Amino acid sequence: MSRIPTRDEVLAWIADHPTQTSKRDIAKAFGIKGAARIDLKRLLREMEAEGHLEKRKKTYRDPDHLPRVSVLQMLAPTEDGDLFAKPLEWHGDGPEPRVLFLPRRSDPAMGEGDRILARLTHVHEDDHTYEARLIRRIGTNPRRLLGVFRKGAEGGRIVPIDKGADREWRVAEGATHGAKDGELVEAEQAGPRARMGLPSARIVTRLGDPSAPRAVSLIAIHQHGIPDAFPDKVIAEADAQKPAPMGKRLDLRDLPLVTIDPADARDHDDAVYAQPDDDPDNEGGHVVWVAIADVAHYVTPGSALDREARKRGNSTYFPDRVVPMLPDRLSGDLCSLHEGVPRACIALRMVLDRDGNKIGHKFHRAMMRSAASLTYEQAQAAIDGQAEGKAETLLPDVIRPLYAAYDAARTARERRQPLDLDLPERRIILNDDGKVVSVAFRDRFDAHRLIEEFMVLANVCAAETLAQKRRPLLYRVHEEPSPEKLDALREVAKASGLTLAKGQVLETKHLNRLLEQADGTDEAELINMSTLRSMTQAYYSPENFGHFGLALRQYAHFTSPIRRYADLVIHRALISAHGWGEDGMTPEDEERLDETAKHISETERRSMTAERDTTDRYLAAYLSERVGNEMAGRISGVTRFGLFVKLDDSGADGLVPIRSLGNEFFHYDAEAQSLMGSDTGVEIGIGQRVTVKLTEAVPVTGGIGLELLELDGKAMPQGPRTGHRRSRGKTGPRKAARAKTKAAKTKRKVERKRRQG
């Protein structure tokens, strides 16, 4: 008979092999076969009853683990000088795990009793199970600044890059962190604020050359006026927060909700679960749960946290950092749905029929505990038959039902025909020094679409519920394209040999037909980009004007309250509508909804511009080492001053100045978005394939200059040389080109009036 392992041996196996914790895995590890499996099963049940193990579906795990971002209290240094800390939020039944604090050179000195917010890494060491890196000390919020360091005889000074800064900062000799003259540095206030003389600063991060890639996002933050330092009162409020109590919340802690996010996700504010509907009247239907972090419990109306969140409007994401809407204590800890940790949420139960139609929904204020934090890649691999670790365990009871519900929802989505753009997302990959090492396009899986579709359904439910209860709310509005933009899109389609129907009330299905025509052709990316450019900018409004792109009559943002203030407003409206507590929407909030809508629409555009500028600068830095290389691309825009070309490999946009096109005059046709050579008659328009030479790439501005070499596989004609340009007079090809363009315009106008008549 096989030997049954001891309790300590089982726990040691689970600790060392966290992805192999099913009863089958444990039996295999200890060579247990046949009837001995019954004894193993009995042992595992006893360990579960004693609190040594926690059963999740068909796996066993040690429940004693901490969130990745936790509040710790420093302990006295050991005899060897090591610094350990104790967690202040502990949900396990066993002893508190030991946490080793790993200070950086730039960290302030820590003493016994100090409370810190730290990022944890799980390790398997003899004397500790976690290692911690400082985010910041609780109760301290030193002022931060960005500037250029100027070395002096005794330390130096920092010249801030902020336009409004009127004073330099003094840096003592021992606080320079090794910075060199002319380097861009990040510093914090050192000592009390000075009433006279220059204030003192301590350099905490050296960013090197101000034009180097690592400085790009910081420059964008300051250039666009994005608040990146939380006031002391806001930090104090966040630090004082405690985990939400159960109270009257619906207990969903045994429901195996899971988060599915990118591998580099900085927070987890939504979790999902699905199961077949057991209602006999809904045969083949599905029940879908969507749980969203209950940020409203912590960020109450009128508080310092609320004022700062509203001021920021949203989080801003850059390739190397995030400027959050909420402090780390909330965004990375109490409001993040970490695996295995009880978290307050607002949960939505939706019922879909077999065809994906939503036939019912209900909101709850609840308490949940995530069964797993999965990545998109893990979830997709599992459903594709390559499940590993946690995903393999969750496949039969969690992942497959989610995909089954998504298949039904996708059927309903296809009937609704929202705009189906296919735009690959660029991913800028940086090394440890902040330098761009590659530019790739993110893979798109059904796992992405699954989460997106369930979030869309949840947002619809929020808007419908509040409208039904006659509660004020912020709608997410997306109006249909203007006639002028549609005409421009038709010209692009025509130049690509495609058609977009005219003379009818525009619906998304008409644009989808155009996208289907382009699918699989060389023009696919161009048509997708041009369709996107024809769209209006979405915005927030207390009035409902519908969402054209999603083909929905009413729509609100509910699913991301950690990073969008609009979603927090919706959460408060739901709390008030259901009578869940005193932290709902106040009369003052209702009165200024229009003002709030305009403000957060502006902060959203500000963040988008900063993110785009940063991406452009990173791409320029990446390409700066490739000046002189030939590259393939496609003309994505035509203006009076030149051509915009989207490069195939990087997706970067560069400009071909019109002065570099050759030795002839080019006439610009704004309606057709084209250029015509006066001497050669060559026509240049959107969508044409080109070969260009990279002439310049400027990281500081993000500018990329190109020279056009080939047009549709043919060398670019140059026209006559200077000194032989009699045709530039009153007669000749230039005049002929203008006449040809004018005739084309007249023809289009006649055709348009004929169709309108």
N, C-alpha and C positions, 0 to 999 in steps of 0.2 A: 504493500500500500504506500502511496506517495506521502511524504512528510508535509504536514500543513504548516505554513510559515507562522511566525509569531506576529503579534500586532506591530511591533517595532519594524520588523522586516517588510510588512505590507506598506507601512507609512514611508519607509525609506525608498521602496520601489516607486511609489506614487510621486514622491518628491523628485526623484531622479529621472522619471519617465512620465512627464505630465500629459503626453499625448497618447499614452498606452495604459489607460486606467479602467478599461472595462473588465468585468469578471473574467472574460475569456483571455484578455491580455495577462491578467494576474496569474490565472491558472497555467498559462503557457510558460510564464517566466519561472514559476516554481515547479514545473514538471508535474502538475496535478492532473490526473486523468481518471476516467470512470467514476466509481462511487465516491471517490475522494472529493469530487466537485461539490457534493452535498455539504460536506464538512466546511469547505471553503466558503460556500454561500452562507452557512450559519455564522461563521466568523465575521464575515463582512457585515451581516445584519447586526451582530452584537456591537461591532465597532461604530456602526451608524447610530445605534441606540445610545451608545455611550458618548456620542458627540465627536469621536475621533475622525469620522468620515462624514461626508455629505453626499447623498446620492442625487445625481442629475440624470434623469432618464436611465440610461444603461451604463453610466460611468460613475466612479467613485473619485472624490477629490478631497484633499485637505482643505477645510473651509477657512483656515487661518491665512489670509493673504490681504494685502493692502492695495488701495488705489495707486495708480502711477503718480498722481500728484496728491500729497498728503501734508497735513500739519504735524510737525514734530516738536518735541521739547528736548533741548540739549541736556545731556548728562555731564557729570564731571569727567575730565580727561582720565584715562587709565594710566597706570604706571609707565606704560610704553608710549604715552602721548597720543593714543588713538582717541578719537571723538565718537561717542555713540549717542544715539537719540532714541526716544520712545515715541511711538505714535499716539496722538491724542484722539483719533477716531478709530476705534477697534471694535469689530463685530464678531470676531471668532470666539469660540468657547475655550480654546487652549491658551497657553501663555503668550504674552505679547512677543512678536518677533523682534530680534535685535537688528538695529539699523546702524550701519557704519556711515558716518558723515565724511565725505571726501572733499575737503576745501580746495578751491582754486587759489592761485596766487593773488588774484584781484578781490577775493572775498574778504569781508570785514572779519575781525577777530570774534570768535564765539565764546560765550561763557555759559556756565551751568545755569539752567533755567530759561535760557533764551528760547523763544518759540520762532520756528521758521516754516516757511512754505517751501517744500522740496520736491524734486522729481526723483522717483525711485526706480531702481533696477533690481529685479529679482536675481539673486545669486545663490550658489550652493557652497557656502564656506562653513568651516567648523564652528566659528564663533559668531557668525551673523548670517542672516538670510536676505538682507536688503542693503543696497548702497545708495546713498542720497547725495544729490547735487543741489546746491542752494539756488532757489529762485529769488527769494528775498527774505529778510528778517521781518517777522510779524511786528507791526507797530512802528516800523521805520519806512520812510518813503523819501529818500534823498532826491533832491532835484537833479535831473539829468540834462545834459547838454551835448550838442554835437558841434565840433569846430575843428579848425586847423591849428596844430600845435606849432608854436614858435619858440625854439630853444633859446635859453638865456644863460647867464652866468650861474645863477642859483635856481635851477629848475627851468622855468619858462612860463609862457602864457598861452591861453587858448583863445583864438579869435572865432566866436560863434558864427555859423553860417546862416543863422536866422536873420532875415532882413530887418526885423524889428529890434534886434539886440544892439544895445548901445554901449555895452561895457565888456571888456575882456575879463578873463578869469586867470588868477594867479595859480601856478602849480609849483609846489615845493619840490626840492631836488629829489626827495625820496618818494614822490608820488607821481613820477612821470611814466612809470610802467615800461621804461625803456624806449619811449616814443622818440622818433627822430624829427628833426626840423622839417616842416612842410607836410607832415602826415595828418590825415584825417583821423580824429580820435573821438571816442565817446567817453564822457567823464561824468562824475557826480559831485555834488557839493561836498566839501570837506569841512567839518566844523560848523559852528553857528553862522548864521547869515551876518555879514559884516555891515555895520551902519556907515562906516567910512572906509575909503580905500577899495581896492579890488577884492571881490569875493574869492575864496579859495576853492580849488577843485582837485579831485583825485582822478587820474586817468584810469579807466577800468577796461577799455578795449581799444587796441590799436587797429585801425582800419586801413592803414597804408595810404597809397596814392589816392587823393580825392577823386580821381577819374577811374580808379580801379573798380572792378565789378562788385566787390563786397560792399562798397559804399553806395551803390546805386539805389537800393531801396530806402536807405536813410535819407538820402538827398530828396527822393520823391516825397517822403513823409513830410519833410520840412518845407519843400517847395509848394506842396498843395495844402499846407496847413492842417494836416491830419493830427488830431491830438494823440500823442503817444505816451504821455506820462499822466498817471492818475493822481489827482489831488490827495493830500494826506487824509482828509475826512472820508473820501471814498474808500481808500485802502482800509482805514479803521473800521468802517461799516462792514466791509467784506470779511475782514478778519474776525469780526465778532459773531459772524453767522454760525449757527449750529445745524447739524442735519435735521431736516424736517421730521416732525413726529408723525406717527401713524394717524392719530386722531380718528376722524370719521372717514378716512380715505378707504376706497375699495382695495382690498388686499389682493394684489396680483403677483406676489412674490414667488408663487409656485408655477406661474405661467411662463413657459420657456421662451420669453421674448429675447431676441438677439439683435445686436447692432451689426450693420454691414456697411463698411466705410472704406475709403482709400487706405492703403497701407501707411501713408504718412498723415493720416487724419490727426488733427490737433485736439478735437473734442468729439464727443458722441452725444448728440442731442435727440436722436430718434432711434426707436427699436421697433421691430415688427414680429408678428407671429400669425400663422394661418392654420386653419383646420377645416375639414369637411363639415358642412352644416348638418346636424343630426335632426333638423326639423323635417318631418315627412312631407310637409307642404313645399319644401324647397329642395327637392331631390337633385343631386348633382351640384348644389350650391356650396358656397364657402363663407366662413367667418374669418374676417381679417382684423387683427388688432394692430393699431399704431399707437405707440406710447412716446410722448414728447416730454422732455425735461420741464419740470414745473418751476421755471425761472421766476414767475410772478410771486412765489412764496418768499423769495429772498430779496427781490428788487421791488419794493413797494412804492406806490405813488407818492411823489413829493420827497422821497429820500435822496440823500446825496448820490447813492448808486443810480437811482432813477434819473436824476438830472444829468449825470455824466453819460449814461447810456443813451439818453435822448440827444444829447449834444453830439455824440459820435455817430449815432444813427445806425451803425453797422460795424462789423469787423472788416478789416482790410487785409487781404492776403497777398504776400509777395513770395517769390521763390525761396527766400532764405529766412523769412520771419513772418509773424502775424502781428498786427496791431489790433488787439481784441476790443470788443465793445464792453466787456466785463472783466474785472480783475481775475487773475489766475485762481484765486481761492474759489471762485464760482465757476468760471469757464472750464478750468481744468480739473476741478474736484467736485464740489457739491452739486453742480448742475450737469455734470458729465456722467452718462449712464455706464459707468465702469462695470466690467464683468464681476459678478458675484457680490456686489455691494448694494444694499438697499438704497433706492433713490426715489424721491418724490416725482410724480409725473402727472400729466393730464393725458388720459388714455381714451382712445376712440375705438369702439367696436362697430365694424361695418359688416353688413350681410350682402353678399353678391349672389345672384342667381347663376345658373350654369352657363349663361351667355355673357356673364360679366357685368350685368346691369346692377347698380346699387339699389337694393329694395328696402334698406333700412339702416339706421345708424344711431348711436347714442354715445355721448361723452361722459366720462367719469373723472373725478379727482382721485388719484390712486397712489399706491406704493408698489414699485416693481423691483426686480432684481435680475439683471441681465444674465442669461444662461451662457452667453459667449460673445466675445468681440471678434467678429469675423471680418476679413478683408473681402473685397469684391473677387479677387483671384481665388481665395479659398472657397467661397460659395459656388463660384462657377466651376471650379475643378471638381467639386463634389458632385454637382448635378451632371457633369460630363463623364462621370465614372472614374475620377482620379482623386477620390476623397482621401484626406489624411488627417490624423490627429482629431481635434475637436469636431471638424467638419464631418468626418466619417461617422462619429458617434451621433451627431445631430441630423444626419442625412435622412433617415426614414421618417422621423416624427416632426422635424422642424423644416428642413430645407426643401424636401419634396413637396409638402403641402403648400409652402410659400410659392414655389414655381407653378403648382397646379392652379392656385388662385390667380397668379399673374397671367397664366395662359388665358383664363377666362376674362380677366380685366383687359388684356390686350385685344381680345375679340371686340369688346365694347369700344375700345379706343379706336380701332380701325373703322368702325361704323361712324364714330364721331368725326374722324378725319382732322385731327389737329395738324398744324404745320409740321411736316416731317423733314426737318433739315438734317443733313449729315455733315457736320463740321468737326473734323478731328481736333482734339484739344492738345495744344503744345505743352510739353513738359520740359522745363529747363532744369538740367541736372548739374548741380554744383559740387565741387570738391570741398574739402575741409577749409580751404583758404578762401572760399567764396567765388572761385573761378569757374566759369562755364566749361564743362568738359564735354557736354553733348546736348543736342536738342532732339528730343524724340516726340512722338505722338502717342498719347495715352491710348491703351487698348480699350475698346468699348465692348462690354459683355452684356448678356441678358440680365446679369446681376445688377448692373447699373440701371437698366430700364425698369427692372422690377421695383427697386427702391423709388425711382422717380415716379412711376405710375401710382404706387401706394401713397406717396407724398402728395401728388396732385389730387387724388381722391380725398385725402384727409383735408386738404385746403378747401376743396369744394364743400365738404361737410361742414366746416367751420363757418363759411359764408352763408350756407343755406340755414344752418341752425340760428345764427344771429339775425338773419333777415326774417325768419319765421317768428322769432321771439321779439321782433321789432326793436332790436338793440342797435345803437350806433356802432359802426365799425369802419375800418379802413379796408377798402377793396384794392386789389391789385388790378390795375386797368391797363389794357393794351388795345389801342384803337387801330382800325384798319389803315393800310397805307394810303398816302395821298395820291390823287390822279397823276401828279407830275412824277412821282417816284415809280408808279406803275408803268408809265410810258417809258421811263428810262430802263426799267427791267425788260420791257418788251423789245426794246432796241438791242439789249444784250442777248436776249434769247434769239432774236432774228439773226444777229451776227453769228450766232453759234449754230444756225440751221434748225432752230427749234421755234415753237410757237406758244404764245400765251393768249388764250381767248380774250376777246374784248366785247364790250357792249352788253355786259350782264352784271348783276350784283355780285361783287367779288366774295368768294368763300375760300377757305383754306384748301378745299379739295381741288380748286382750280390751280392753285400754286403747286399742290402735290403732284398734279398731272405733269406740270412742267419739270419738276424734280425727277419724276419717273422717266421722262423722255431723256434726261441727261444722265441718268444712272448708268454706270458702266462705261461712259464715254470719256474722252479727254476733257470735255467741258463740265464734268460733274462738279468739281470743286468751284469753278467760276460761277456756275448757276446757283449753287448753294450760297456762296458769298454774296452774290448780287441780290439774291432773294432776301438774305438777312439785312443787307443795306437798305432795301426798300421798306423795311419795317419801321414803324414809329417806335420811339423810346417808351417802354413801360413805365408807369408811375403809380403812386398811391393817391387815393382820393376817398373822401367820405361818400361820394356819389358813385353809383354803379354804372359804368359804361361798357361792361363786358370785357372779355379777354379774347381778342381776335385770334392770336396765335394758337391758343389751346382750344379754340372753338367752344368756349364755355360762357354761359350767360352771367354767372356770378362766381367770383374767385377771390380768395383772400390768402394771405401768407400766415400760416399757423405753425409750421413744422421746424423752424430754426430760431427759437427765441434767444439762444445763446449769442447768436451773431447778427440778428436783425431786430431792431426796435419795433418794427411793424408787427412782427409775430408776438412780441410781448404785449402789445396793445390788444391783439385778438385774444390772447390768453386771459387778460383782465376782463375783456368783454364777456367771455364765456363764464368766468367766475361769477360776475354780476348776474348774468342771465340765469344761472343755475342756483344762485344763492349759496355758493360754496364757502363764503367767508368775507372778511372785511378788506381783503387785499385786491378787490376787483377794480373796475373803472370808476373813477370819481366824477362828480358833475363838472369839476374843473377840466378834467381830461376830455370829457365830451364836448365842452365848449370850444376847446382849441384843437379839435381833430383836424380841421382844415389847415391850420397853421402847422401842426405836426406832420401832416401828409406832405406839404410842400417842403418842409425842412428835411425830412428823411429821404425824399426823392432827390434832393440836392446832394446830401451826403453820399447817397448811393452812386450818383454820377461822379462825384469827387473821387471816390474810391476806385471806380472803374477807370477813370483817367489816370490816376496814380499807378494803378496796376499795369495798365497798358504802356505807360511811359517807362516803367521799370522793365517790363518785358522787352521793349524796344532797345533800351540801353544794354541789357544783358545780351541780346542778340547782336548788337553792334560790337560789343566787347568780344563776343565769340568769333565774329567774322573779321575783326581787325587784324588777326594773324593770317588772313587769307586774301588780303588785298592783292589784286593782280590776277586772281584765279578767274577762270570762265565758269559760269553757272547757268543752269537751265531754269526757266520759269515761265510765267504766263502774265500777260498784261491784265492787271486788275483794276486800273483806273486811268482815265485820260483827262488831262486838264490843259488849260491854256499855256501853262509853263512847263509841261512835260508829261511823262508816263510813269505810272506806278506799276512795278513788277513784283509779283509774289514769287519768291524763290522756292523751288521744289523741295530741296533738302531740309531747310530750316524753317520754312514758312514765313520768313522775314519779308517785309515790304521795303523796297528800295526805289529811289527816284532816278529816272533818266531825264536830265534837263533837256528842254527842247533845243537849247543852243548847241547840244552835242549830237543832234540827229543827222547833221550833214550840212552841205553848202547850199542849202535852198531854203526858201520860206515854206513854213507849214501852216496851213489854214486850219483853224480849230472849229469843229462843228459841235456845239454844246448839246444839241438835241440828239445827234447820232453818237455822241461821245467818241469822236474819231478825229484824226489828223490826216491831212492830205498834202503831199509834197507838190509844190508849185511847178517844179521842173520835171520830176520823174513821174508824178501822178501816183506815187505809192500811197496806199491807204493803210493807216495804223489804227486799230480799234481794240476794244476790250475782248479778251478771250484768246487772242493770238499767242501761239507758242513763240518763245524768244530764247536766244542765247545772249547772255550779257557778260561783261567783265566788271568785276568789283573794283571800283576806283577809289572808294574811301569808306571807312566805317569809324564813326566817332562815338565812343562810349559815353562821353559826357552829355551829348545831346540825343544820342540814339539815332543819329542820321546815317543813312546808308546811300552812297552814290554809286550809280551804275552807268555803263556805256553799252549801248545797243549794238550787238555784232551781227546777229542773224534774226530774221523775221520769218516765221513759218518755214524754217530750214534753209532759207536763202539769205545770202549775204546782204546786208543793208546797203541800198544804193546811196551814193554820196552826193549826186548832183554835180553841176559844173564847179570848177575851182574858182576861187576869188580872182577877179580880173577878167573872167569870161562869163559874166552873169548879165548879159544884155537882156535876158528874159525877165530880169527884175524890174524892167521898165513898165510903161503903160500897156504894152502888148506882150504876148507870149504865154507860156504855160501858167504863170501865176494868175493871170486874168482868166485863163481857161479853167483853172482849178476852182476859182471863186464862182465862176458861172455854173460849173458842174454841181458844186455844193448847193448853190441857190436853187438850181433846177430840182435837185433831190428834195430840198425842203418844201418847195412848192408842191411837188408830187405828193409828199406825205400829208400836207395840209388838205389837199383836194380829196385824197382817200379818206381822211378822217371825217371831213364834212359829209362826204357821200355816205359813210357808215352811220353817222349821226342822223342823217336825214332818213 
